[in-house]
Amino acid sequence: MGRIEYREEKLAYGMLSPMLAFVVLFIIIPVLGTFWISLHRDVTFIPGFKFVGLRNYVTVLEKPEFWHSFFVTVAFSVVSVSLETILGLVFALILNEEIKGRGILRAVVLIPWAVPTIISARTWQLMYNYSYGLFNWIFSHLGLGTVNWFGTPISAFFAVVFADVWKTTPFMTLLLLAGLQAIPKDAYEAAIIDGATMFQRFWHITLPLLRPVLIVAVTLRTIDALRVFDIIYVLTGGGPGGATTSVSLLAFNYYNLGDYGVGSAISILTFLTVLSFTIVYLKIGKFQEGLK
């Protein structure tokens, strides 16, 4: 190895070291600490907690409420990410066109994403209110009656989904818009000369060239959706009757009850689920191609 290559290698390690330190301090150590707690029972700040091995994991996997929360989390991820991807693609296609006021529209579309999740969730909670909420006010004036949005499992589930879609669709729009702007205009011009319709241009040019970016966007958004906590915590608290409790919220509830071992076991299982999903996409989803 020459002197120049050696210096470049040292520079690369030096530039990577802050990020590696961040990963170790804020990801690896907390995960290992959570795993250690999950192997114990009666964990407190005083000596005497008991090592139970994998018993907490067995306890979690035997609980129907865990599998219910797991189903809720997966269903939420599938429905919300699907809607956000479709709407994000539609908005990205519109904002990619040469229309008047495009810059203002792009800024307006990003507003929901810029609002903190707790604030947006609280706003949606007020709009869903049975007595004085905006939606029921509109329905009552249209003669449709009022809806108890948080009264049934189905309505509460979709109330959370709609709020999340409003919040996160701009994220998908931003990523897909960046992908659309990277597509060469020459491809569209050649297709128009050949007589291709708008649908044919979208199907044979836009989608294939946008696919890598689409994979990255869906992957990142799904990872985030599988860890959903704050918007459900504010809107429904997991109700009615635990019908909208996500896995993260279930772990939080066990922490509040002082059962840190079971709560940590749920957290580790959530981490493994997200990690498995990520590995699958890295292997078969051509994630690296999308990053390029």
Buried (B, 14 or more C-beta within 10 A) or exposed (E): EEEEEEEEEEEEEEEEEEEEEEEEEEEEEEBEEBBEBBBBBEBEEEEEBEEBEEBBBEBBEEBEEBEBBBEBBBEBBEBBBEBBBEBBBEBBBBBBEEEEEEEEBBEEBEEBBEBEBEEBBEBBBEBBBEEEBEBBBEBEEEEEEEBEBBEEBEBBBBBBBBBBBBBBBBBBBBBBBEBBEEBEEEBBEEBEEEEBEEEEBBEEBBEEBBBBBBBBBBBBBBBBBBBBBBBBBBBBBBBBEBBBBBBBBBBBBBBEEEBBBBBBBBBBBBBEBBEEBBEEBEEEBBBEEBEE
